[in-house]
């Protein structure tokens, strides 16, 4: 599309490629090198986190993901090393972010594919689809974390998952949605940046990192108050 500088396209493809490579390397380590996670949902969370944090997620996985695997614990007397509280909050925020990321990716392509708009704008429709899908996936992700840890039945587990995830996910989406508005109305007001352009997804990566930052204090508070489990 016109209006996107060549340098931004190059940067976008470079960072998207690094993110995809990081996700593949994490998946290979988990499934081919048998670092299967003690909490199975993290086998999805870590590679999805790499889709927006790129090599930084790979570094975090090497430090905190491997040590949460059955293989690592079997070779270290069956115990994970103690993480500092800030790191537990960070991993918890990635858990929230993974549901948001998958929901946002599905929603963005759905809105784009069907050409959905409200008042001539795709952004309001994207907000609705993004939030609903992210919340649904976030609760599901949270259920598979909280229910096994607290030994909860299905109904109670979903109730606690919704309570734990609603505020953290909303905080994530506030950061992301604010950034999406800036990219559409400030950076690319005319023409609008299309979903099928690499720059769109690079800027979404930036937005998801911002979402992680805005969700971090909320995750800290939720864990301190026993609403969400430290990870």
Secondary structure as a PSIPRED ss2 file (coil, helix, strand):
# PSIPRED VFORMAT (PSIPRED V4.0)

   1 X C   1.000  0.000  0.000
   2 X C   1.000  0.000  0.000
   3 X C   1.000  0.000  0.000
   4 X C   1.000  0.000  0.000
   5 X C   1.000  0.000  0.000
   6 X H   0.000  1.000  0.000
   7 X H   0.000  1.000  0.000
   8 X H   0.000  1.000  0.000
   9 X H   0.000  1.000  0.000
  10 X H   0.000  1.000  0.000
  11 X H   0.000  1.000  0.000
  12 X H   0.000  1.000  0.000
  13 X H   0.000  1.000  0.000
  14 X H   0.000  1.000  0.000
  15 X H   0.000  1.000  0.000
  16 X H   0.000  1.000  0.000
  17 X H   0.000  1.000  0.000
  18 X H   0.000  1.000  0.000
  19 X H   0.000  1.000  0.000
  20 X H   0.000  1.000  0.000
  21 X H   0.000  1.000  0.000
  22 X H   0.000  1.000  0.000
  23 X H   0.000  1.000  0.000
  24 X H   0.000  1.000  0.000
  25 X H   0.000  1.000  0.000
  26 X H   0.000  1.000  0.000
  27 X H   0.000  1.000  0.000
  28 X H   0.000  1.000  0.000
  29 X H   0.000  1.000  0.000
  30 X H   0.000  1.000  0.000
  31 X H   0.000  1.000  0.000
  32 X C   1.000  0.000  0.000
  33 X C   1.000  0.000  0.000
  34 X C   1.000  0.000  0.000
  35 X C   1.000  0.000  0.000
  36 X C   1.000  0.000  0.000
  37 X E   0.000  0.000  1.000
  38 X C   1.000  0.000  0.000
  39 X C   1.000  0.000  0.000
  40 X C   1.000  0.000  0.000
  41 X C   1.000  0.000  0.000
  42 X H   0.000  1.000  0.000
  43 X H   0.000  1.000  0.000
  44 X H   0.000  1.000  0.000
  45 X H   0.000  1.000  0.000
  46 X H   0.000  1.000  0.000
  47 X H   0.000  1.000  0.000
  48 X H   0.000  1.000  0.000
  49 X H   0.000  1.000  0.000
  50 X H   0.000  1.000  0.000
  51 X H   0.000  1.000  0.000
  52 X H   0.000  1.000  0.000
  53 X H   0.000  1.000  0.000
  54 X C   1.000  0.000  0.000
  55 X H   0.000  1.000  0.000
  56 X H   0.000  1.000  0.000
  57 X H   0.000  1.000  0.000
  58 X H   0.000  1.000  0.000
  59 X H   0.000  1.000  0.000
  60 X H   0.000  1.000  0.000
  61 X H   0.000  1.000  0.000
  62 X H   0.000  1.000  0.000
  63 X H   0.000  1.000  0.000
  64 X H   0.000  1.000  0.000
  65 X H   0.000  1.000  0.000
  66 X H   0.000  1.000  0.000
  67 X H   0.000  1.000  0.000
  68 X H   0.000  1.000  0.000
  69 X E   0.000  0.000  1.000
  70 X H   0.000  1.000  0.000
  71 X H   0.000  1.000  0.000
  72 X H   0.000  1.000  0.000
  73 X H   0.000  1.000  0.000
  74 X H   0.000  1.000  0.000
  75 X C   1.000  0.000  0.000
  76 X C   1.000  0.000  0.000
  77 X C   1.000  0.000  0.000
  78 X C   1.000  0.000  0.000
  79 X C   1.000  0.000  0.000
  80 X C   1.000  0.000  0.000
  81 X C   1.000  0.000  0.000
  82 X C   1.000  0.000  0.000
  83 X C   1.000  0.000  0.000
  84 X C   1.000  0.000  0.000
  85 X H   0.000  1.000  0.000
  86 X H   0.000  1.000  0.000
  87 X H   0.000  1.000  0.000
  88 X H   0.000  1.000  0.000
  89 X H   0.000  1.000  0.000
  90 X H   0.000  1.000  0.000
  91 X H   0.000  1.000  0.000
  92 X H   0.000  1.000  0.000
  93 X H   0.000  1.000  0.000
  94 X H   0.000  1.000  0.000
  95 X H   0.000  1.000  0.000
  96 X H   0.000  1.000  0.000
  97 X H   0.000  1.000  0.000
  98 X H   0.000  1.000  0.000
  99 X H   0.000  1.000  0.000
 100 X H   0.000  1.000  0.000
 101 X H   0.000  1.000  0.000
 102 X H   0.000  1.000  0.000
 103 X H   0.000  1.000  0.000
 104 X H   0.000  1.000  0.000
 105 X H   0.000  1.000  0.000
 106 X H   0.000  1.000  0.000
 107 X H   0.000  1.000  0.000
 108 X H   0.000  1.000  0.000
 109 X H   0.000  1.000  0.000
 110 X H   0.000  1.000  0.000
 111 X H   0.000  1.000  0.000
 112 X H   0.000  1.000  0.000
 113 X H   0.000  1.000  0.000
 114 X H   0.000  1.000  0.000
 115 X C   1.000  0.000  0.000
 116 X C   1.000  0.000  0.000
 117 X C   1.000  0.000  0.000
 118 X E   0.000  0.000  1.000
 119 X C   1.000  0.000  0.000
 120 X C   1.000  0.000  0.000
 121 X E   0.000  0.000  1.000
 122 X C   1.000  0.000  0.000
 123 X H   0.000  1.000  0.000
 124 X H   0.000  1.000  0.000
 125 X H   0.000  1.000  0.000
 126 X H   0.000  1.000  0.000
 127 X H   0.000  1.000  0.000
 128 X H   0.000  1.000  0.000
 129 X H   0.000  1.000  0.000
 130 X H   0.000  1.000  0.000
 131 X H   0.000  1.000  0.000
 132 X H   0.000  1.000  0.000
 133 X H   0.000  1.000  0.000
 134 X H   0.000  1.000  0.000
 135 X H   0.000  1.000  0.000
 136 X H   0.000  1.000  0.000
 137 X H   0.000  1.000  0.000
 138 X H   0.000  1.000  0.000
 139 X H   0.000  1.000  0.000
 140 X H   0.000  1.000  0.000
 141 X H   0.000  1.000  0.000
 142 X H   0.000  1.000  0.000
 143 X H   0.000  1.000  0.000
 144 X H   0.000  1.000  0.000
 145 X H   0.000  1.000  0.000
 146 X H   0.000  1.000  0.000
 147 X H   0.000  1.000  0.000
 148 X H   0.000  1.000  0.000
 149 X H   0.000  1.000  0.000
 150 X H   0.000  1.000  0.000
 151 X C   1.000  0.000  0.000
 152 X C   1.000  0.000  0.000
 153 X C   1.000  0.000  0.000
 154 X H   0.000  1.000  0.000
 155 X H   0.000  1.000  0.000
 156 X H   0.000  1.000  0.000
 157 X H   0.000  1.000  0.000
 158 X H   0.000  1.000  0.000
 159 X H   0.000  1.000  0.000
 160 X H   0.000  1.000  0.000
 161 X H   0.000  1.000  0.000
 162 X H   0.000  1.000  0.000
 163 X H   0.000  1.000  0.000
 164 X H   0.000  1.000  0.000
 165 X H   0.000  1.000  0.000
 166 X H   0.000  1.000  0.000
 167 X H   0.000  1.000  0.000
 168 X H   0.000  1.000  0.000
 169 X H   0.000  1.000  0.000
 170 X H   0.000  1.000  0.000
 171 X H   0.000  1.000  0.000
 172 X H   0.000  1.000  0.000
 173 X H   0.000  1.000  0.000
 174 X H   0.000  1.000  0.000
 175 X H   0.000  1.000  0.000
 176 X H   0.000  1.000  0.000
 177 X H   0.000  1.000  0.000
 178 X H   0.000  1.000  0.000
 179 X H   0.000  1.000  0.000
 180 X H   0.000  1.000  0.000
 181 X H   0.000  1.000  0.000
 182 X H   0.000  1.000  0.000
 183 X H   0.000  1.000  0.000
 184 X H   0.000  1.000  0.000
 185 X H   0.000  1.000  0.000
 186 X H   0.000  1.000  0.000
 187 X H   0.000  1.000  0.000
 188 X C   1.000  0.000  0.000
 189 X C   1.000  0.000  0.000
 190 X C   1.000  0.000  0.000
 191 X C   1.000  0.000  0.000
 192 X C   1.000  0.000  0.000
 193 X C   1.000  0.000  0.000
 194 X C   1.000  0.000  0.000
 195 X C   1.000  0.000  0.000
 196 X C   1.000  0.000  0.000
 197 X C   1.000  0.000  0.000
 198 X H   0.000  1.000  0.000
 199 X H   0.000  1.000  0.000
 200 X H   0.000  1.000  0.000
 201 X H   0.000  1.000  0.000
 202 X H   0.000  1.000  0.000
 203 X H   0.000  1.000  0.000
 204 X H   0.000  1.000  0.000
 205 X H   0.000  1.000  0.000
 206 X H   0.000  1.000  0.000
 207 X H   0.000  1.000  0.000
 208 X H   0.000  1.000  0.000
 209 X H   0.000  1.000  0.000
 210 X H   0.000  1.000  0.000
 211 X H   0.000  1.000  0.000
 212 X H   0.000  1.000  0.000
 213 X H   0.000  1.000  0.000
 214 X H   0.000  1.000  0.000
 215 X H   0.000  1.000  0.000
 216 X H   0.000  1.000  0.000
 217 X H   0.000  1.000  0.000
 218 X H   0.000  1.000  0.000
 219 X H   0.000  1.000  0.000
 220 X H   0.000  1.000  0.000
 221 X H   0.000  1.000  0.000
 222 X H   0.000  1.000  0.000
 223 X H   0.000  1.000  0.000
 224 X H   0.000  1.000  0.000
 225 X C   1.000  0.000  0.000
 226 X C   1.000  0.000  0.000
 227 X C   1.000  0.000  0.000
 228 X C   1.000  0.000  0.000
 229 X C   1.000  0.000  0.000
 230 X C   1.000  0.000  0.000
 231 X C   1.000  0.000  0.000
